[in-house]
């Protein structure tokens, strides 16, 4: 019975489209990372910054529409342990996004490899999950997209210090502050989503 409910849940939340999108994102991460580090005019592992910053973001953006079903009020009115389902949904999403992305960076896990990809997956998923509570699933992608793109566009040269906090998506994985921010964002966003769920859509908004 639980397996059937899980299958229905995944289908109702767009699970197949999410999985197909992840295949594309993972392929981009592998191909893009391999190509960048092979270019002689790029600076070693730092060449993977675009992959580390943007592919976890893309994975989290794919997650956003799955955070609410087509019938929000119908779901909320059913006697199901929705907090448990939401917790499982977010944790499974982190594993589904982070694991294949990390595998693409295993050849150089330090600096801008597997570890940074996992860190950014946590932070981006947390941002999207928290935004779903405030904005609804349809717009949950906006804060993460705007923030990560702004940080990436700013091209901060400082490593650690204040940049380790505000520019966490583009910091080397050895910067402890960047992990603290990413984990805090994940815990806050996941806990908010677990407790409240995505903001319901009223009147087609």
C-alpha positions in Angstrom: 0.0 0.0 0.0 2.8 2.4 0.9 4.6 1.7 -2.4 1.4 2.5 -4.3 0.9 5.7 -2.4 4.5 6.7 -3.1 4.1 6.0 -6.8 0.9 8.1 -6.9 2.6 10.9 -4.9 5.5 11.1 -7.2 3.3 11.0 -10.3 1.1 13.8 -8.9 4.1 15.9 -8.1 5.7 15.6 -11.5 8.3 13.1 -10.4 9.0 11.7 -14.0 9.7 15.2 -15.3 11.9 16.0 -12.4 13.9 12.8 -12.9 14.3 13.5 -16.7 15.5 17.0 -15.9 18.0 15.7 -13.5 19.5 13.4 -16.1 20.0 16.5 -18.3 21.5 18.5 -15.5 23.9 15.7 -14.5 25.0 15.3 -18.1 25.7 19.1 -18.3 27.7 19.0 -15.0 29.8 16.1 -16.3 30.4 17.4 -19.8 30.8 21.1 -18.7 33.2 20.3 -15.8 35.3 18.0 -18.0 35.5 20.5 -20.8 36.4 23.4 -18.5 39.2 21.8 -16.6 40.7 20.6 -19.9 41.1 24.1 -21.2 44.7 25.3 -20.8 43.7 29.0 -20.3 41.6 28.2 -17.2 43.0 28.0 -13.7 42.8 24.3 -12.7 39.9 23.4 -10.3 38.7 27.0 -10.2 37.5 26.5 -13.8 34.6 24.4 -12.4 33.1 27.3 -10.6 30.3 27.7 -13.2 29.4 24.0 -12.8 29.5 24.1 -9.0 27.4 27.3 -8.8 24.8 26.6 -11.5 24.1 22.9 -11.7 22.9 22.5 -8.1 20.8 25.6 -8.7 19.2 24.0 -11.8 18.5 20.8 -9.9 16.8 22.8 -7.1 14.8 24.8 -9.7 13.5 21.5 -11.1 12.4 20.6 -7.6 10.3 23.7 -7.1 7.1 22.6 -9.0 7.1 19.2 -7.2 6.7 20.9 -3.8 2.9 21.2 -4.2 0.3 19.1 -5.9 -2.3 20.2 -8.5 -5.0 20.2 -5.8 -3.5 21.9 -2.7 -6.8 22.1 -0.8 -7.7 18.5 -1.6 -4.3 17.3 -0.3 -4.6 19.3 2.9 -8.0 17.9 3.5 -6.9 14.2 3.3 -6.0 12.4 6.5 -2.4 11.7 5.6 0.8 12.4 7.6 1.8 15.2 5.3 4.7 16.4 7.5 6.3 13.0 7.1 5.7 13.0 3.4 7.2 16.5 3.1 10.3 15.5 5.1 10.8 12.5 2.9 10.2 14.6 -0.2 12.9 17.1 0.6 15.4 14.5 1.8 14.9 12.3 -1.2 15.3 15.4 -3.4 18.7 16.3 -1.8 19.8 12.7 -2.4 18.5 12.7 -6.0 20.1 16.0 -6.9 23.3 15.8 -4.8 24.4 12.2 -5.4 24.7 12.3 -9.2 26.2 15.8 -9.2 28.8 14.8 -6.6 29.7 11.8 -8.8 30.6 14.1 -11.6 33.1 15.9 -9.4 34.8 12.9 -7.8 37.8 13.1 -10.0 38.7 16.3 -8.0 36.5 16.4 -4.9 38.4 19.2 -3.1 38.0 22.9 -3.8 35.4 23.0 -6.6 34.4 19.3 -6.9 32.1 16.9 -5.2 32.1 18.6 -1.8 31.2 22.0 -3.2 28.4 20.4 -5.3 26.9 18.8 -2.2 27.2 22.0 -0.3 25.4 24.0 -3.0 22.8 21.3 -3.3 21.9 21.7 0.3 21.8 25.5 0.2 19.8 25.7 -3.0 17.3 23.1 -2.0 16.8 24.9 1.3 16.3 28.2 -0.5 13.7 26.7 -2.8 11.9 24.8 0.0 11.7 27.9 2.2 10.5 30.1 -0.7 7.7 27.6 -1.5 6.2 28.3 2.0 6.2 32.1 1.3 5.6 32.3 -2.4 4.1 29.0 -3.4 5.6 26.2 -5.5 5.2 28.0 -8.8 7.5 30.9 -7.7 9.7 29.0 -5.3 12.6 29.1 -7.9 12.9 32.9 -7.9 14.9 33.7 -4.7 17.5 30.9 -5.3 17.8 31.8 -9.0 18.2 35.5 -8.2 20.7 35.1 -5.4 23.0 32.5 -6.9 23.1 34.4 -10.3 23.9 37.6 -8.5 26.7 36.1 -6.5 28.1 34.4 -9.5 27.9 37.6 -11.5 29.7 39.5 -8.7 32.8 37.3 -9.1 34.1 37.7 -5.6 37.8 37.3 -5.4 38.0 36.9 -1.6 38.2 33.4 -0.1 36.7 33.1 3.4 35.9 36.0 5.7 32.8 37.9 4.8 32.7 36.4 1.3 32.5 32.9 2.9 29.1 33.9 4.2 27.4 36.0 1.4 29.2 34.3 -1.5 28.9 30.7 -0.2 27.9 29.2 -3.6 31.2 30.2 -5.2 33.6 29.5 -2.3 36.0 26.6 -2.2 34.6 23.7 -0.2 37.3 24.1 2.4 35.7 27.4 3.6 33.8 26.4 6.8 31.6 29.4 6.8 30.1 28.5 3.4 29.1 25.1 4.8 27.5 26.7 7.8 25.4 29.0 5.7 24.3 26.2 3.3 23.4 23.9 6.1 21.5 26.6 7.9 19.6 27.5 4.8 18.7 23.8 4.2 17.6 23.3 7.8 15.5 26.5 7.9 13.9 25.9 4.5 13.2 22.2 5.0 11.8 22.7 8.5 9.5 25.5 7.2 8.3 23.4 4.4 7.9 20.3 6.6 5.8 22.3 9.1 3.7 24.5 6.8 3.9 23.1 3.3 3.9 25.1 0.1 1.7 28.2 0.1 -1.7 27.3 -1.4 -2.8 28.9 -4.6 -5.9 31.0 -4.2 -8.1 32.1 -7.1 -5.5 30.9 -9.7 -2.7 33.2 -8.4 
